[in-house]
Amino acid sequence: MDPVVVKRWIILLISFFVVIVLPLYGVFYILKEEHPKAQNGIIDLRGWDFDREGTVPLDGEWEIYPNQLLTPMDFVGADGLLPKPERIHVPGKWNELMSQEAHGYATYRLHIRLGARTSDDYGIRVTNIRMASRAFLGGSELGASGRPGVTPKDTVSGNIPFAGVTGISGPEVELIVQVSNYSYSSGGIVNSIQFGNEDSIRKSQELAWMRDIGTLAGFLIPAVFFLFLFRLRRQERALLYLGMFCFCAAVFVLTHGEKMIGSLLPGLPYELVMRVQLISSALVYFYLMRYIDALVPGVMHKWAAKLAAVLTLLQLLMGTLLSPAEFSRLEPVMMFSAFAIIGYIVFIMGKWIVKWPEDVDFMLISAISVIMVIFLNLMSVFGILDIQFLALYEMIFFVAAQALMLARRFARSFHEVESLSKRLLTLDGLKDEFMANTSHELRTPLHGMINIAQSMLDGAAGELSPKQASNLSMIMSTGQRLTLLVNDILDFAKLKSGEVVLRRQTVELAGAARSVVELILYLIGRKNIQLIQQWPEELLYVEADEDRLRQIIYNLLAHAVKETAEGEVRIWAKPGKSVVTVSIADSSGPGAADQLSELLRNLVEAGGFDSRLDSSGWLGLVTAKQLIELSGGNLWIEASVHGAVLHFTLPAAQLEQIPAQARQVVHGTRSQNSETGSAWTAAREVSAGEQSDSGRDAILVVDDDPINRQVLINLLSTEGYSIVAVPGGQEALDELALQLQFSLVIADWMMPGMSGIELCRKLRERYTLSELPVLMLTARNLPEDIENAFRAGINDFLSKPVAASELRARVRTLIEMRRSVQAEIRTEMAFLQAQIKPHFLYNALNVIIATCPVNPDLATDLLIELSQYLRGSFDFQNRDQMVPLQKELELVHSYVVLEKARFEERVDVEFETDESIRNWLPPLSIQPIVENAIRHGIMQRAEGGKVKVAIREKAASIEVRVSDNGVGMTQEQVQRVLSGRGLGGVGLLNIHRRLMSLYGKGLEITSHPGHGTEVSFDIPKSI
């Protein structure tokens, strides 16, 4: 015979004994047990041994006084005064004696004969009296549940078991119980009252509590286990239903028996306890039925499941909306529906068992347990025996059998998964190899496709229509996405095979992140997303592979941008003792964090690919997670109000690994004032002879590594260049602010604080590509990095490590290019400085000719002013120099005199200057502004207008302000003027560019249509 079958039969026999024989033995023992019965309100316990036999139930015939609440004092000397009592069987309901649907109040009385016993403490234990009671023994009050009253208003319902003892002397003692009921469909002493000495009462109560606690644990522990297991395996709905069944059964236990809920929540109204009793019992049967349906799918009829759901819903509504007095009247209907559900469950289990499935042994045990529950409950309903605790005992066996059956199923599934895993590992290796080989093969055609599309967009195939250009742009975008996907696949394959080797070094975190942000800003495009960086004041250094660190930040930021339709994406960092925590928050909406955590977990388990998802977007996230873990950090996800927050950690760099210059910054030795200056001076390195030879081309080297700075100084000094080397972007800007003329800037990409890209962008705000070329040194040569660098305004780049000959050649080319362009610019500026519009000269001469016959003296003055104006306009000697303020004002005065002679009262020019101001400024920087104010401002009005020239001294600068009350301009026109496309021609644009080049700040124009224009600029005070 098959050993497995033998084992199953042994399990079945043992289970039958435990599930059927033991409970039935308990039933027959209780039925066989004999104890004294009360007759005519008297019970004789003279032959009962409380020490050996324990407590005795006070069952039998009691006296009852309906509609009276009597105390022991009412019976003292009251023979003949009290009405004749009725007789009632206890335990039992009083419905036949009471009117008004069992509502009312009464007093129970019983005489207990103890015989010739010594004085001792005796007491009672009350378990179920509906719905309020108070007990007296030997004239002493032993306890109460609720507060009995003669009216519903005076009555406080309560049916919590209680016990009490008191000292008794004499052969007989009187037990009086006051009872009232206005909240239930039946009343009276429903369960037996136990009587005994103090020791037996205590033992009886402890045994009842132990039984209920054990039953509660028997349901609550499996409930927690099954629900937790369901959280891990959400596809197993049977675990949810079995867990909820056990949980509702645990609540049912709390509200029955010793009603432990009353001890846990002493102030809880008993009406609420009754509602919980009804709701928990209804849900017990409902979840039991749903569990069986989920366990053996396809066997249960659909109409039965729907009917059970409807009946349960009705009971829930009754328990919620109706009062206990109302829903208790429907107790027989609810009992019938419960028996119907249990009976149907037994039918379904039997129908499945006859098929003899693999788990027939445990299912058979469960079916017998449910049958025993029906049998025991029927005995209780028909008043044969109150043994609900045995029904709970059977339900615990049902739960245990189901738990063992589920454990067996999980074990069976585990073995199947284990065998499949070995096969999948082999297939997974083949898959990774295939993906890696395919990715390599895809790279070449992808690059070819992108380059061909780019060349066509650049005009290689002729002019394109807008639709053709749009299609080619889409091809390029798709190709670039595929390239990123191929790179992610290759990285992921290398990570899985362990081929990724990290080149750990000390990396400044913010600098690495800023270089990535530049790329992400391009990725955002026109999306309404604001990318915010929040870095601490101190520099944060981590131990990581610089390229992989950038890849991590790029992948996480790209994911955040992809998930955010609009809003903010923030990145910040927080230092710790041994790690640095980087956080990236998106605006993907509430609930995104949980979804992201689950998807990331599924992707990691699926090896980075999931057919349900767009893996091109998620593979980078998985790659970032594995790179973080490979670097010694962790990645986790938290929820925020606006979306998800991704946190990851990286090992912090040790102090001795941080560069010396940066070490000062980390430890705060560089302050905002004097300490900053001293640190910068110490870090500023110059080549020999820099100050002595002003004719040499000056090169500004910006690199945070002192070794790299010295190498560049040594390489370029031999070529005859003057070198100034500084450790950071801010120091470079400070050098340029000193008005030193540099022919070239050589900057490193990765620097603490301000990256080379940020420095270049700031330089382009002040200098054009030809005015100050920038050569970028970088270890990165990815196409997107290079493209981003050129968008920031670099002229050229060199990959590290740099070859000396290539460096000198690139430097020489850029400086020569600057010289050529500057020569052309100087010629153009000289022409602009000296240009004079022919029509102005003709008009001035015509005015003078017309004035000669009338006023020869005025004509002579005008000729003198014209000669002075022409001398200042054609002064080529000053094209590379500064001129005194007084000389510029003389030129303005000459021009104004000529214009006033022509237009007379239509032109009014007011000068507000301080003659004590002695300063130098670029030539032809005020006169073109005044000319523009006259010709395009006030002269556009028929009545003319007024121009005011004001020169004021400030703390560190001289302010020049020219205002008019002419026709004014819109903001769009102002922008066109500064771009050279406006009414002011090239004059204002020329002044603006010269001021920007010299001082970093150009013209400021404020204008409103119909209210005039104001043009101002500041020049530093001359030393």
VOROVO-277133 format. One line per 5 residues: number of its first residue (from 1); their letters; for each residue y, x, z of C-alpha. Coordinates in steps of 0.25 Angstrom, whole numbers, plus 5000, padded with zeros to 4 digits. Each point is the difference from the previous one (the first is absolute). Layout:
N
NUM) a) Y/X/Z  ...
END
This chain:
1023
1) mdpvv) 5000/5000/5000  5014/5005/4997  5006/5007/5012  5013/4994/4997  4995/4986/5000
6) vkrwi) 4992/5003/5014  5013/5005/5006  5007/4987/4995  4990/4991/5007  5001/5008/5013
11) illis) 5015/4998/5000  4998/4985/4997  4990/4998/5012  5009/5007/5009  5012/4992/4996
16) ffvvi) 4992/4987/5001  4997/5003/5014  5014/5004/5003  5007/4989/4992  4990/4988/5004
21) vlply) 4991/5003/5011  5010/5006/5010  5010/4988/4998  4990/4990/5001  4994/5006/5012
26) gvfyi) 5014/4999/5006  5001/4985/4996  4986/4997/5006  5003/5007/5013  5013/4993/5002
31) lkeeh) 4994/4987/4997  4988/5003/5010  5010/5004/5011  5000/4990/5011  5012/4998/5010
36) pkaqn) 5005/4989/5009  5007/4988/4994  5011/4992/5006  4997/4986/5003  5010/4989/5005
41) giidl) 5011/5011/5001  4991/5009/5009  4992/5013/4996  4991/5006/5010  5000/5015/5000
46) rgwdf) 4993/5003/5013  4988/5006/4993  5008/5009/4990  5000/5015/5002  5013/5005/4995
51) dregt) 4997/5014/5002  4987/5000/4992  5003/4988/4990  5014/5002/4998  5010/4989/4997
56) vpldg) 4995/4985/4998  5007/4990/4990  5005/4988/5007  4994/4991/4990  4997/4985/5002
61) eweiy) 5007/4988/5005  5014/5002/5006  5010/4990/5006  5012/4997/4991  5013/4993/5004
66) pnqll) 5007/4996/4987  5015/5000/4999  5002/5007/5013  5003/5015/5004  4995/5001/5014
71) tpmdf) 5000/5012/5009  4991/5004/5012  5010/4994/5009  4999/4986/4993  4985/4999/5004
76) vgadg) 5003/5003/5015  4998/4987/5008  5001/4992/4987  4987/4992/5002  5003/4987/4994
81) llpkp) 5014/5003/4995  4996/5007/4987  4994/4992/4988  4985/5001/4998  4997/5012/4991
86) erihv) 4993/4999/4987  4988/5009/4996  5000/5010/4989  4990/5010/4995  5005/5015/5000
91) pgkwn) 5001/5007/4991  5005/4989/4990  5012/4993/4994  5007/4989/5007  5003/4992/4988
96) elmsq) 4992/4988/5004  5008/4999/5013  5014/5002/4995  5008/4992/4991  5010/5004/4990
101) eahgy) 4991/5009/4992  4996/5008/5012  5014/5003/5004  5003/4999/5015  4997/5006/5014
106) atyrl) 4990/5000/5010  4994/5007/5012  4985/5005/5001  4993/5001/5013  4987/5006/5005
111) hirlg) 4994/5003/5013  4992/5013/5001  4990/5001/5011  4997/5014/5004  4992/4998/5013
116) artsd) 5000/5009/5012  5006/5012/4994  5009/5010/5007  5014/5000/4996  5002/5007/4987
121) dygir) 5010/5000/4988  4996/4990/4989  5007/4997/4987  4999/4994/4986  5002/5005/4986
126) vtnir) 5006/4990/4990  4998/5002/4985  5004/4987/4992  5008/4989/5006  5009/4992/4990
131) masra) 5011/5001/5000  5007/5004/5014  4993/5001/5013  5001/5005/5015  4988/5002/5009
136) flggs) 4999/4999/5016  4988/5005/5008  5000/4997/5015  5014/4995/5000  5005/5013/4993
141) elgas) 5005/5001/4986  4992/5010/4992  5007/5001/4987  5006/4992/4988  5001/5000/4985
146) grpgv) 5013/4994/4995  5006/4989/5009  4994/4986/5002  5010/4989/5000  5000/4984/4999
151) tpkdt) 5009/5000/4987  5000/5009/4988  5013/5005/5004  4995/5005/5013  4988/5006/4995
156) vsgni) 4999/5014/4995  4987/5002/4992  4991/5012/5003  4985/5002/4998  4999/5015/5004
161) pfagv) 4987/5003/5009  5003/5004/5014  4993/5003/5013  5003/5000/5015  4993/5001/5013
166) tgisg) 5004/4996/5014  4994/5000/5014  4990/4989/5004  4994/4996/5013  4991/4989/5003
171) pevel) 4988/4993/4993  5008/4993/4989  5012/5002/4991  5008/4991/4992  5005/5004/4985
176) ivqvs) 5011/4993/4994  5005/5002/4986  5013/4994/4994  4999/4998/4985  5010/4994/4990
181) nysys) 5000/5000/4985  5011/4996/4990  4997/5010/4989  4986/4998/4995  4991/4990/4995
186) sggiv) 4990/5001/5012  5002/5004/5014  4993/5003/5013  4991/5011/5005  4993/5004/4987
191) nsiqf) 4993/5012/5005  4992/5003/5013  5008/5005/5012  4992/5011/5007  4999/5001/5015
196) gneds) 4996/5012/5009  5004/5010/5010  5010/5010/4997  4991/5011/4995  4993/4991/4990
201) irksq) 5013/4994/4995  5005/5014/4998  4987/5004/4992  5000/4987/4992  5015/5002/4996
206) elawm) 4998/5015/4997  4987/4997/4991  5008/4989/4992  5011/5010/4998  4990/5011/4996
211) rdigt) 4994/4991/4990  5013/4996/4994  5005/5014/4999  4987/5004/4993  5001/4989/4990
216) lagfl) 5014/5003/4997  4997/5015/4998  4988/4995/4991  5009/4993/4991  5013/5008/5001
221) ipavf) 4994/5014/4997  4993/4996/4988  5013/4993/4995  5008/5013/5001  4989/5007/4993
226) flflf) 4998/4991/4989  5015/4998/4998  5002/5015/5000  4989/5002/4990  5006/4989/4991
231) rlrrq) 5013/5008/5000  4992/5012/4994  4992/4991/4991  5009/4988/4996  4991/4996/4989
236) erall) 4989/4996/5010  5006/4986/5004  4987/4998/5008  5006/5010/5010  5013/4992/5002
241) ylgmf) 4993/4987/5002  4990/5006/5010  5011/5007/5007  5009/4987/5001  4988/4992/5005
246) cfcaa) 4998/5010/5011  5014/5000/5004  5001/4985/5000  4987/5000/5008  5007/5009/5010
251) vfvlt) 5012/4991/5001  4990/4989/5002  4994/5007/5012  5013/5003/5006  5003/4985/5001
256) hgekm) 4986/4995/5005  4991/5003/5011  5009/5008/5011  5012/4998/4990  5004/5014/5002
261) igsll) 5013/4997/4992  5005/4993/5013  4999/5013/5007  5005/5009/4989  5012/4990/4998
266) pglpy) 5002/4993/5013  5013/4992/4996  4993/4995/4987  5001/4984/4999  4986/4995/5000
271) elvmr) 5004/4990/4988  5002/5013/4992  4986/5005/5005  4994/4987/4995  5006/5002/4986
276) vqlis) 4995/5014/4999  4986/4995/5004  5000/4990/4988  5006/5010/4990  4991/5011/5004
281) salvy) 4987/4991/4999  5004/4995/4986  5003/5014/4995  4986/5005/5006  4992/4990/4991
286) fylmr) 5010/5002/4988  4999/5016/5000  4985/4999/5002  4998/4991/4988  5009/5010/4992
291) yidal) 4992/5012/5004  4987/4994/4996  5006/4996/4987  5005/5014/4997  4987/5006/5005
296) vpgvm) 4991/4993/4991  5009/4996/4988  4996/4989/4991  4991/4993/5009  5010/4991/5007
301) hkwaa) 5006/4988/4993  5015/5000/4997  5002/4986/5005  4994/5004/5013  5010/5012/5002
306) klaav) 5012/4991/4996  4995/4989/5009  4999/5010/5012  5014/5005/4997  5006/4986/5000
311) ltllq) 4993/4996/5013  5005/5013/5006  5014/4998/4995  5000/4986/5006  4995/5005/5014
316) llmgt) 5011/5011/4999  5011/4989/4998  4994/4991/5011  5001/5012/5010  5014/5003/4995
321) llspa) 5006/4986/4999  4993/4991/5009  5000/5000/5015  4987/5003/5008  4998/4986/5004
326) efsrl) 5000/4996/4985  4992/5011/4994  4989/4999/5011  4997/4986/4996  4995/5006/4987
331) epvmm) 4991/5009/5007  4987/4993/4995  5005/5001/4986  5003/5015/5001  4987/5003/5007
336) fsafa) 4992/4993/4988  5008/5008/4990  4996/5013/5008  4985/4996/5000  5001/4997/4985
341) iigyi) 5006/5013/4997  4990/5008/5008  4988/4991/4994  5005/5003/4986  5001/5015/5004
346) vfimg) 4986/5000/5004  4996/4993/4987  5007/5011/4992  4993/5011/5008  4987/4994/4998
351) kwivk) 5002/4998/4986  5003/5014/4998  4989/5005/5010  4989/4993/4991  5003/5010/4989
356) wpedv) 4996/5011/5009  5011/5010/4998  5002/5014/5005  5007/4996/5013  4991/4988/5003
361) dfmli) 4997/5005/5014  5014/5000/5005  5003/4987/4993  4989/4993/5006  5004/5005/5014
366) saisv) 5014/4995/4997  4995/4986/4995  4991/4998/5013  5012/5004/5008  5009/4989/4994
371) imvif) 4989/4990/5001  4999/5003/5015  5015/4998/5001  4998/4986/4995  4989/4997/5009
376) lnlms) 5007/5005/5012  5013/4993/4997  4992/4987/4998  4995/5001/5014  5014/5002/5005
381) vfgil) 5005/4988/4992  4990/4991/5005  5001/5004/5014  4986/5006/5001  5005/5013/5005
386) diqfl) 5014/5008/5000  4995/5013/4994  5012/5004/4991  4998/5015/5004  4987/5000/4994
391) alyem) 5006/4995/4987  5010/5012/5000  4988/5009/5003  4994/4995/4987  5013/5002/4992
396) iffva) 5000/5015/5005  4986/5002/4995  5005/4994/4987  5012/5010/4999  4990/5012/5004
401) aqalm) 4990/4996/4989  5011/4999/4990  5006/5013/5004  4987/5007/4998  4998/4993/4987
406) larrf) 5014/5005/4995  4997/5014/5006  4987/5001/4992  5007/4995/4987  5011/5011/5002
411) arsfh) 4989/5010/5002  4993/4996/4988  5013/5001/4992  5003/5013/5006  4987/5006/4995
416) evesl) 5003/4994/4986  5014/5006/5000  4994/5013/5004  4991/5001/4989  5010/4995/4990
421) skrll) 5010/5010/5006  4991/5012/4996  5000/4995/4986  5015/4997/4999  5003/5014/5005
426) tldgl) 4993/5005/4988  5007/4991/4991  5013/5003/5007  4999/5014/4997  4997/4997/4985
431) kdefm) 5012/4991/5000  5010/5010/5006  4995/5011/4990  5002/4990/4988  5014/4996/5005
436) antsh) 5004/5014/5002  4995/5004/4986  5006/4988/4993  5014/5002/5007  5000/5015/4995
441) elrtp) 4997/4994/4986  5011/4990/5001  5011/5009/5003  5002/5007/4987  5001/4987/4991
446) lhgmi) 5009/4994/5011  5010/5011/4999  4999/5000/4985  5003/4985/5000  5012/5001/5010
451) niaqs) 5006/5012/4992  4999/4993/4987  5007/4987/5006  5011/5009/5006  5002/5007/4987
456) mldga) 5002/4987/4992  5009/4995/5011  5008/5013/4998  5002/4997/4985  4989/5008/4994
461) agels) 4995/4989/4991  5014/4995/4997  5009/4989/5006  4992/4989/5008  5003/4986/5002
466) pkqas) 5002/4994/5014  4986/4994/5000  4993/5013/4995  5008/5008/5011  4995/4990/5010
471) nlsmi) 4986/5000/4996  5000/5016/5000  5006/5000/5014  4989/4990/5005  4990/5010/4993
476) mstgq) 5006/5012/5008  5000/4992/5013  4986/4996/4998  4996/5014/4997  5007/5006/5012
481) rltll) 4993/4990/5009  4986/5003/4994  5004/5015/5002  5002/4997/5015  4987/4993/5001
486) vndil) 4993/5011/4993  5006/5010/5010  4996/4991/5012  4986/4999/4995  4999/5015/4998
491) dfakl) 5005/5002/5014  4992/4989/5006  4987/5006/4994  5004/5014/5005  5002/4994/5014
496) ksgev) 4986/4994/5000  4994/5012/4995  5007/5009/5010  5007/5008/4989  5014/4999/5005
501) vlrrq) 5005/5012/5007  5013/4999/5007  5010/5012/5000  5006/4997/5014  5014/5005/5003
506) tvela) 5012/4997/5008  5007/4989/4992  5013/4993/5004  4997/4985/5000  5013/4994/4996
511) gaars) 5003/5009/4988  4986/4997/4995  5002/4985/5001  5014/5001/4994  4994/5006/4988
516) vveli) 4990/4989/4999  5011/4989/5002  5007/5005/4988  4988/4996/4991  4998/4987/5008
521) lylig) 5014/4996/4997  4997/5001/4985  4988/4992/5002  5008/4989/5007  5008/4998/4987
526) rkniq) 5007/4987/5000  4993/4994/5012  5008/4995/5011  4995/5010/5010  5007/5009/5009
531) liqqw) 4993/5013/5004  5005/5005/5014  4997/5013/5006  5002/5002/5015  4997/5015/5004
536) peell) 5003/5005/5014  5011/5010/5002  4991/5012/5003  4991/5005/4989  4985/4996/5000
541) yvead) 4990/5011/4995  4985/4996/4998  4988/5008/4996  4996/4995/4987  4998/5003/4985
546) edrlr) 5013/4998/4994  4995/4993/4987  4990/4991/5007  5011/4996/5010  5009/4996/4989
551) qiiyn) 4988/4993/4994  4997/4992/5013  5015/4996/5001  5001/4996/4985  4987/4991/5001
556) llaha) 5005/4993/5012  5014/4998/4996  4995/4995/4986  4991/4990/5007  5011/4995/5008
561) vketa) 5009/4999/4988  4989/4993/4993  4998/4989/5011  5015/4998/5002  5006/4990/4991
566) egevr) 5014/5001/5006  5005/5006/5013  4999/5013/5007  4990/5011/5000  5003/5010/5011
571) iwakp) 4994/5014/5004  5002/5007/5013  4993/5010/5009  4999/5002/5014  4996/5014/5007
576) gksvv) 4988/5000/5010  4994/5011/5009  4990/5005/4990  5002/4991/4988  5011/4994/4991
581) tvsia) 4999/4985/4997  5006/4995/4987  5002/4985/4998  5002/4992/4987  5004/4985/5001
586) dssgp) 5001/4990/4989  5005/4986/4998  4987/4994/4995  5000/4988/5009  4993/4995/5013
591) gaadq) 4985/5002/5000  5001/5011/4991  4995/5010/5010  4987/4993/5003  4997/4999/4986
596) lsell) 5003/5014/4997  4991/5005/5011  4989/4992/4995  5002/5004/4986  5001/5015/5003
601) rnlve) 4987/4999/5009  4993/4993/4988  5005/5010/4990  4995/5012/5009  4987/4993/5002
606) aggfd) 4999/4998/4985  5003/5014/4996  5014/4997/4995  4997/4989/4990  4999/4985/5002
611) srlds) 4998/4991/4988  5008/4989/5007  5013/5009/5001  5009/5008/4991  4994/5013/5003
616) sgwlg) 5011/5008/4993  5010/4995/5011  4990/5002/5012  4993/5013/4996  5012/5008/5003
621) lvtak) 5000/4994/5014  4986/5004/5003  5003/5014/4995  5012/5001/5009  4991/4996/5012
626) qliel) 4989/5010/4997  5011/5011/4998  5006/4997/5013  4987/5000/5007  4996/5013/4993
631) sggnl) 5014/5006/5005  4996/4997/5014  5008/4987/5002  4997/4985/5000  5005/4988/4993
636) wieas) 5002/4986/5006  5007/4987/4996  5009/4991/5009  5006/4987/4998  5015/4998/5000
641) vhgav) 5009/4988/4998  5003/5003/4985  4986/5005/4996  4991/5012/5003  5003/5014/5006
646) lhftl) 4991/5012/4996  5000/5011/5011  4993/5013/4998  5000/5013/5008  5000/5015/4996
651) paaql) 4998/5012/5009  5014/5005/5004  5003/5015/4997  5000/5010/5011  5013/5006/5004
656) eqipa) 4996/5014/4996  4996/4994/4986  5014/4994/4997  5010/5009/4993  5010/5008/5009
661) qarqv) 5012/4993/4994  4994/4986/5001  4995/5003/5014  5014/5001/5004  5003/4986/4995
666) vhgtr) 4987/4994/5006  5004/5005/5014  5015/4996/4998  5006/5014/5000  5009/4995/4989
671) sqnse) 5011/4990/5004  5010/4993/4992  5012/5010/5003  5000/5014/5003  4985/5003/5001
676) tgsaw) 4998/4994/4986  5010/5010/4994  4994/5012/5007  4986/4996/4996  5005/4998/4985
681) taare) 5007/5014/5000  4988/5006/5005  4991/4994/4989  5010/5003/4989  4996/5012/4992
686) vsage) 5008/5006/4990  4997/5011/4990  5007/5014/5000  5014/5000/4995  5002/4985/4999
691) qsdsg) 5014/5000/5006  5005/5012/4993  4996/4996/4985  5006/4986/4998  4997/5001/4985
696) rdail) 4985/4999/5001  4993/4987/4998  4997/4994/5014  4986/4994/5002  4998/4991/5012
701) vvddd) 4985/5001/5005  4995/4988/5009  4987/5002/5007  4995/4997/5014  4990/5012/4999
706) pinrq) 5008/5013/5004  4989/5009/4992  5002/4991/4987  5016/5002/5002  4998/5015/5001
711) vlinl) 4991/5001/4988  5010/4992/4991  5011/5009/5005  4993/5013/4997  4996/4994/4986
716) lsteg) 5013/4995/4996  5009/5011/5006  4995/5010/4990  5005/4992/4989  5014/5001/5004
721) ysiva) 5002/4986/5007  5007/4997/5013  4990/4993/5009  5002/4991/5012  4988/4994/5007
726) vpggq) 4999/4989/5010  4989/4993/5006  5003/4985/4998  5006/4990/4991  5012/4997/5010
731) ealde) 5003/5015/5001  5001/5000/4985  5010/4989/4999  5008/5007/5011  5000/5012/4991
736) lalql) 5005/4992/4988  5011/4994/5009  5006/5013/5002  5004/5000/4986  4991/5012/4996
741) qfslv) 4997/5000/4985  4985/5000/4998  4994/5001/4986  4986/4996/5004  4993/4993/5011
746) iadwm) 4985/5004/5003  4994/4990/5009  4986/4998/5006  4994/4986/4999  4994/4998/5014
751) mpgms) 5011/5004/5011  5002/4994/5014  5010/4989/5001  5006/5000/4986  4990/5002/4989
756) gielc) 5003/5007/4987  5000/4987/4992  5010/4994/5010  5009/5012/4999  5000/4999/4985
761) rklre) 5004/4986/5001  5012/5003/5009  5004/5011/4991  5000/4991/4988  5010/4991/5007
766) rytls) 5010/5011/4998  4995/5010/4989  4994/4997/4986  4988/5006/4995  5009/5011/4993
771) elpvl) 5010/5002/5011  4989/5004/5010  4986/5002/4995  4988/4998/5010  4987/5007/4999
776) mltar) 4989/4994/5008  4988/5008/5006  4988/4991/5003  4985/5002/5003  4998/4986/4993
781) nlped) 4998/4998/4985  4996/4986/4999  5007/4992/4989  5006/4989/5009  5006/5011/5009
786) ienaf) 5006/5008/4989  5005/4987/4994  5006/4996/5013  5007/5014/5001  5007/4999/4987
791) ragin) 5005/4986/5003  5006/5006/5013  5008/5009/4991  4993/5014/5000  5002/5009/4987
796) dflsk) 4986/5007/5001  4989/5003/5009  4990/5011/5004  4986/4998/5006  4996/5009/5012
801) pvaas) 4996/5011/5000  5012/5005/4992  4998/5011/4990  5012/5010/5001  5002/5001/4985
806) elrar) 5000/4985/4998  5010/4998/5011  5010/5010/4995  4999/4993/4986  5002/4986/5005
811) vrtli) 5012/5004/5008  5006/5008/4989  4998/4988/4990  5007/4990/5010  5011/5009/5003
816) emrrs) 5003/5003/4985  4999/4985/4998  5011/4998/5011  5009/5010/4994  4999/4994/4986
821) vqaei) 5003/4986/5005  5011/5005/5009  5007/5007/4989  5000/4987/4992  5005/4992/5012
826) rtema) 5011/5010/5003  5005/4998/4985  4999/4985/5001  5007/5000/5014  5011/5009/4994
831) flqaq) 5002/4990/4989  5000/4988/5009  5010/5007/5009  5010/5003/4989  4997/4988/4991
836) ikphf) 5013/4991/4997  4999/4987/4993  5008/5001/4987  5006/4986/5002  5006/5004/5013
841) lynal) 5006/5013/4994  5006/4991/4988  5005/4990/5010  5007/5010/5008  5006/5007/4988
846) nviia) 5005/4986/4995  5006/4997/5014  5008/5013/5000  5005/4999/4985  5005/4986/5004
851) tcpvn) 5007/5005/5012  5007/5012/4994  5011/4992/4993  5002/4991/5012  4998/5010/5012
856) pdlat) 4999/5015/4996  4998/5004/5014  4989/4991/5003  4993/5004/4987  5001/5015/5005
861) dllie) 4994/4996/5013  4989/4993/4993  4997/5012/4991  4999/5009/5012  4990/4990/5007
866) lsqyl) 4992/4999/4987  4999/5016/4999  4996/5000/5015  4989/4990/4997  4995/5007/4988
871) rgsfd) 5000/5013/5007  4991/4995/5011  4991/4992/4991  4998/5012/4991  4998/5010/5011
876) fqnrd) 4986/5006/4996  5002/5011/5011  4997/4991/5011  4988/4994/4995  4991/5007/5010
881) qmvpl) 5010/5001/5011  5006/4991/5010  5015/4996/4999  5010/4998/5012  5003/4985/5003
886) qkele) 5015/5002/4997  4997/5004/4986  4991/4988/4997  5010/4991/5006  5011/5006/4991
891) lvhsy) 4991/4997/4988  4998/4985/5005  5015/4999/5002  5003/5005/4985  4990/4990/4995
896) vvlek) 5007/4989/5008  5014/5003/4996  4995/4999/4985  4993/4987/5002  5012/4994/5008
901) arfee) 5009/5004/4989  4992/4993/4990  4997/4987/5008  5012/5000/5009  4999/4990/5011
906) rvdve) 4986/4996/4997  4995/5013/5006  5002/5002/5015  4994/5013/5006  5001/5003/5015
911) fetde) 4996/5013/5006  4996/5001/5015  4997/5015/5002  5002/5010/5012  5007/5012/4994
916) sirnw) 4994/5008/5011  4986/4999/4995  4996/5013/4993  4987/4998/4993  4992/5004/4988
921) lppls) 4993/4990/4991  4993/4999/4986  5010/5000/4989  5003/4986/4993  4994/4992/5011
926) iqpiv) 5012/4991/5003  5007/4998/4987  4989/4994/4993  4998/4990/5011  5015/4996/5000
931) enair) 4999/4999/4985  4989/4991/5001  5007/4991/5010  5012/4999/4991  4993/4998/4987
936) hgimq) 4988/4991/5004  5006/4994/5013  5014/4996/5000  5004/5001/4985  4989/4989/4998
941) raegg) 5010/4991/5006  5012/4995/4992  5009/5003/5012  4994/5013/5004  4998/5004/5014
946) kvkva) 5000/5011/5010  4991/5013/5002  5000/5007/5014  4996/5014/5001  4997/5004/5015
951) ireka) 4995/5013/5005  4996/5001/5015  4995/5010/5009  4987/4998/5008  4993/5008/5011
956) asiev) 4992/5008/4990  5004/4995/4986  5011/4996/4991  5000/4985/4995  5006/4997/4986
961) rvsdn) 5001/4985/4998  5006/4993/4987  5001/4985/5001  5007/4990/4990  5002/4985/5000
966) gvgmt) 4995/4999/4986  4989/4991/4994  4989/5006/5008  4985/5001/4996  4987/4994/5003
971) qeqvq) 4989/5008/5007  4992/5001/4987  5013/5006/4993  5001/5010/5012  4986/5004/4997
976) rvlsg) 5002/5002/4986  5013/5008/5002  4992/5010/5009  4989/5001/4990  5010/5003/4988
981) rglgg) 4998/4987/4993  5012/4993/5006  5015/4998/4996  5004/5013/5007  4993/5009/4990
986) vglln) 4995/5013/5003  5012/5004/5009  4995/4993/5013  4986/5004/4997  5004/5014/4999
991) ihrrl) 5007/5000/5013  4989/4993/5007  4990/5011/4995  5008/5012/5004  5002/4994/5014
996) mslyg) 4985/4997/5001  4997/5014/4996  5010/5007/5009  5000/4991/5012  4988/4991/4999
1001) kglei) 5008/4988/5000  5008/4994/4989  5010/4989/4997  5000/4987/5008  5005/4988/4992
1006) tshpg) 5003/4986/5007  5005/4989/4991  5001/4985/4999  5004/4993/4987  5014/4995/5001
1011) hgtev) 5003/5009/5012  5001/5014/4995  4992/5012/5002  4999/5012/5010  4994/5013/4997
1016) sfdip) 4999/5011/5010  4993/5013/5003  4999/5011/5011  5001/5015/4999  4997/5010/5011
1021) ksi) 5012/5007/5006  5003/5014/4994  4997/5011/5010
END
